[in-house]
Amino acid sequence: MSVQVTTLANGLRIATDTMPEAQSAVIGAWVGVGARHEPWHANGIAHFTEHMLFKGTKRRSAYALSASIEKNGGSMNAHTTREETAYYARVLPEDIERAADVIADMLMRSIFEDHELDLERQVVIQEIGRDRDTPDEYIYDLAHAAAFPRQKIGRAILGTEDVIERLARERMVDYVKKNYHAGNIVLIGTGRITHDELVALGRRYFSRLPNGRAAKAEPARIRKGDCREEKDCEQLHVLMSFPAPSHHGRKSHVATLLGNLLGGSATSRLFQKVRERKGLVYNISTYHMPFQDTGLFCLYAGTDPARIKELIPVVCKELKEVSARVTPTELRRAKAQARAETLMNQESVMRRAEMLGQNMLTFGRPIATQTMIDQIMSVTTEEMQDMARKIFSRPPVIAALGQTSHMEPYSEIASRMGH
């Protein structure tokens, strides 16, 4: 196995996935905090902090941070989710040390200068506006708010305009001091990089990170719910969600495979019956969305509002039928697609970095590719049907965006699922 892990004296974990055939390397810091770890009155601070770490340190201006990576053709980026924040650079092998230096500089010496803070505040507010203007993205905020009411995990990752407008510099500095420590960070390297090389860079540039305990999140509690927002747009966007296994659930991989079988490809059951045979949608998909302590099984569809009354009964019928019937042919196809995707991901230095970072934060260890494939290939039709019964026996969470007056009431949709 190409993956190695070392823990430094300050608690920083360093994990590498060496790819000798690669021509580039990814180096990054995966931080175990996201939107669900934010203070109650600071929704959006995790994402805003991600932005601000690119806006200047004690040693480098915002321009110098980017130029240090880009001058030789590299690139740098970051992302924030509900459970993690990550900062990473993809570079040629000769620039690995510079990338480590820049990322350490951002994590430990960002200054949150007032002028830059006010400028970036407006950028984030524009990003929130753009997200609301993108229905097939904004629908997920509505779905989480409905599934997790009055819980941090149910809040928007980007936050709200009013909170972003008043977030003070001191609050962001305190947030970094509390969460950006060695006990909460994994240093990741993939591609043309050796483990010894990254460990040496970790000691040189990250040894001053203070120790600390991994962040804890409040337990999530999924509720049945119905969230509909009227919007003047051509399509009606619908997201149905059901409670599903967490990352740590023993059968989590079965739920993931169920998502592939039902709506994960052009040959999947829902795509064929709803789009190809009936022409009810342009896009329909299903997938498993696991978190540390819970999960959602999601079905997304975008349709002409006039056809929603025809779409919902067909979808509900298929969700119920998969509990009673999974054919060997469609199970083989779902397995083949999941296996191929897992293997194809191994060709990407960036995808391998994302998987390694998430596995280290979630499980505290890397997960071997063959282990994932073995789990996929061992799933039986009985396990798939049993998982479908468990998931779809729970009341759904409905989120809808568009001309929602065309939809039938929640009680009627729930009754179609036997609730």
N, C-alpha and C positions, 0 to 999 in steps of 0.2 A: 504493500500500500504506500502511495506517495505522500500521504498526509502524516505530519509529525506535529506534536504539541509540546511546548515548554512553558513553565510558569516561572516568572522572575521573582526575585525576593520581595518586591513590592506588591505581588499578587497579579500582575499583568500576565494574561495568557497570550501566548504567541502560537499561531497555527499556520502551517504552510502546506500547500498542495503543489508540489513541484511538477512542472511539465517540461521536460528537457527539449521537446520538439517545438515548443512555443517560441515566438519571436518577440514577445512582449511580456510584461509582468503587471499584475495588479497588486497594489499595496493599499491597505485601508484600515481604519479603526471602526469597529462595530461597537456601538454603545448601547447598553441594555436599558434604555429609556425611550419612551415614545409618548403619544398623546394620552395614554391611560395612566401615566405616572405623573401627570402635571398637577400642580396645586389647583384647588377648586376654582379659584378666581383668576386663573391665568391660562385658560384654554387657548392653545396656539403657541405657547411659549417654547415647546420642543421644536416645532418647525421654524419659528422665528429665530431661535438660537442657531439652528442649522444655517440659516441665511447669514447671520451676523458673524459666524466664524470665518466667512470668506471676505469680511470687510476690513481686515487690517489687524496686525499684531504689534507688539512692541518692536519687532525687528523688520516687518514688511508691511507695505501699504496693500490695499486691496488689489491694485494692479500688479504689484510685485509678486503676490501670492500666485496669481494665475500665470503671470509671465514666467515664473520659475519652472512651472510644469510645461507650459505650452511652447516655450522657445525652441525646444528640440522635438516638437511634434506630439508631446503627451497631452493628456486631457485629465481634468479633475471634476468631480461631481459629488453629490450627496443625496440622501433621501431620508425622509421621516415617515414612519408607520405608526400604528397604535402601540407597538411594543419595542421598536428599535429606532436608532438614528445612526446612519453610517456615512463616513467620509472616505473617499477613495480616489486613487489616481491610477491611470493606466499609462505606463511609460515603457520606453526601451530599456534593456538591461543596464545600460550605462547611467541611467538617471534614477535608479532605484533609491540610492542614498539621498538624493535631493528630494524625492517624493516623501521619504520618511521624515526628513528634516522639516518640510513644509507642513505635513499633517500634524506632527508634534507641536510645531509652532502655533498652529490654529487651535489645537486642543488646550494648550497650557498658557499661551500668551496673548490671546485675543483681547483687545482693549475696549470694544463696544463704545467707540467714540460717538459723542452725542450727535454730531452732524450726520455721520453715516447711519446711525440708528434711525434718525428721522427720515432720511432718504429711503432706507430699506423698509421702513414701516409702510410707506406708500406703495412700494413694490409688492409687499405681501398682501395689502388690501386689494390691489389690482388682481393678484393671483386668486384671491377669494372670489372676486367678481367673475373672473374668467371661468372658475370652476362651476359657479352657479349658472353660467351661460352654456355649460356643456352637460346636457341632461343625462347622458349615459355615464357620467362621472358623479354628478351631484346626487343621483338616485341612491348611491351608496351611503351618503351622509344621512339621507332620510331613513334608509333601512336600518342603520346602526342606531339612530335615535329611537326608532320604534322598537327594536329588539332589546335595547339596553337603556330604558328610560331612567333619567336622573342618575346616570352612572358615567364615570369618566371615559370608559371604553366606548360609550355611545356618542361621544362628542366628536365634532369634526376635527380632523387632523390639522387643518389650516387655521382653526379658531374662528372667531367672529371679528368683524370690523371694530366694534366698540372696545373689545379687549385689546386688540392690537394697537389701537389708537392711544391707549393709556398705559401700556406696559412700560414700566420705568427701567432705566438702565440697571439700577441696583438689584431689581428683581431678577434680571437675566444673569447678572454676575453671580448672585446667590444660587441660582439654578445650576449653573455650570459647576460652581464650587461643590455643591451637594452631590451632583450626579456624575460628573466627568472625572472619575478616579479609577485607579487600576483594577479595583474589584468589580467594576462595571463595564470594563472595556476589554475587547479581544482584538489584538493586532493580527491582521490577516495578510498573507502573501500567497499569490498563485501565479502560475506561469513560469517564466525563465528566472527563477529565484530559488536558492537553496535554503534549507531550514537554518543552517548555521549562519548564513548571511543575514537573515531577518532577525535571528536572536541577537546577533552582534549589534545590529541597528537598533533593536529594541532597547538594549542596555545603554547604548550611546545617547539615544534621543528621548526615550520614554521612562527612564528609571526615576525621574523626578516626579512622576505622577504619584500622588499620595495613595495609600492603601484605603480600602473601604469595603463595605458590604454591598452585594448586588441589590439593586432596587427591588422593592416589593410593590405589587399592585393590589388594589382592593379586589376581592373575588367578584367575578362577573355573574350576573343573574339574568338569564334570558326570559323575557316576557312575551306573550302573544301580543300583537299590536297591529295597528292600521294607521299608516301615515300617508296622506294624500295631499299633494300640493298642485293647485291649479296653475297651469302655465300655457301661454299661447304658443304652442309648437306643433309641428306637423304630425309627429308621432307621439303615441302614449307609451311611456316607459314604465315597465312594471318589474318589480323585484320581489319574489316570494322567497322567504327564508324559513328554515327549520333548525331547531337545536341539533347539533351534531358533535362528534368526538373532538376533543382537544388534540394538540400536538402529542400529548402524552397518553392519549387513549389507546388501548391495546389494539383496537380495530380501526384506527385512524386511516390506515392505508386502504381499507375496504371502502370507506366513505369517499376517499379520493378517487378510487377506481370507479365507483358508482357515478360520480360526476362525469367521468370520461365516457362511460357507457350511455348515459342518458342524453348528454348534450355537449360532449367535448370535442366533437369533430363533425365533418360533413356527412359521415356515415352513421352517426349516432341516432338513437331512436327518435328523440324529439326533433332533431333537425330534419330527418327524413319525413316524419309524419306531419309536422306542423308547417315547415317551409316548402319542402319539395312536393308533397302530395296535396296540400291544401292552400299553399301560398298565403298563409296568414301573417307571416313575419318576414322581415329581411334578416334579422339576427335573433337567435335564441341560443342560450348556453346554460349549462349547469356546472357547478364546481363546488368543492369542499374548501371552506375558509377556516382553518384551525387557528386558535390562539393558545396561550400557555395553559389556560384552565377551562376553556370552553371552545365551542366552534359553531359555525353556521354552515348549512348546506343551502346553496343559493341557486335560484333559477331566475335568469334575466331574459326579458323579451321586450322588443320594441315593435309596435304595430300601429296600423291605422286605427284611430279611436273608434271608428265605426265597426271594427271587426273584433273588438275586445270581448264582446259578449259571446262570440263564436270561439275565440282563442282559449278563454279560461276553462270551459268545460273539457276541451280536448287535452289541455295540459294536466288538469287534475286527474282525468281518466288514466293518462299514461303514468303519472306518479303512483297511482294506486296499483296499476297493473304490474309494475316492475317488482312490487312486493310479492307477487304470486308467480311471475314468469320471467326468467332470464334464460335465454337460449345459449347453448354451448358456443354457437357461432359468434354471437355478439359479445360474449365474454372473452373469447379468444381475440377478437378484434380489439376490444378495449385494452386487454393486456398487452397486445403487440404495440399499440399506440403509446401506452404508458412506458413500456420498456424502451421503445425507440426514442421517446422524448428524454428519458433519463440518460441514455447513452449519448445522444446528440448534445445534451447540455455539457457533457464532459469535454467537448471540443472547444468550449468558450472559456477563456481565462476569467472573464467577468462573471459569467454564470457560476463558475466553480467558486469564485470568491464569495458571491452572494449566498450560495448553499452552505459553504463552510462557516461563514459568519453567523448565519441564522442557526445552524446546528450547534455551534459552540455556545451561543447565547441561550438556546432553548434546552438542549440536552446536556450541555457541559462537555461534549465530546463530538468528534467527527463521526458521521455515519457513512460506512463504506458503500460504494455504488452497488456492489454485488448484493449487499444486505437488502438494499431497497428493491432491487430486481427480484430477489428471491421472495420477498414479501408479496410483490405484485403477482408473480407467477403462481404462487400457492393458493390464491383466493379461489374459492369454489362458488358454484351457482347458489348453493344453499346459504353461504355467508353473505353474498350480495343481496339475496332476497330478505334475509334476516336483518341486514343493515337498513334496507329500504323500509321494512316494516317499522323498525325502531324510529327512524327519522320521520317518516310521514304519519306516524301515529300521534305526533305532537301537533298542537294547533299552529298554523302558519303565522308568520309576520309578513304583512303586506305593505309595500311602499310603492307609490305610484306618482308619476310626474307627467303633467300634460293636461289634456282635456278629460279629467278624471270623472266628470259627471256621467260618462258613458259606462263606467264600471258598475257592476252589481255590488250590493253591500257586503261588508266583511262576513257577516253571518252566513250569507249564501255561498260564498267561496269556501268558507270553513266547512260548511255542511257537505260540499262536494268531496271534501277530503275525509268525511266521516266524523266531523266534530260538531 
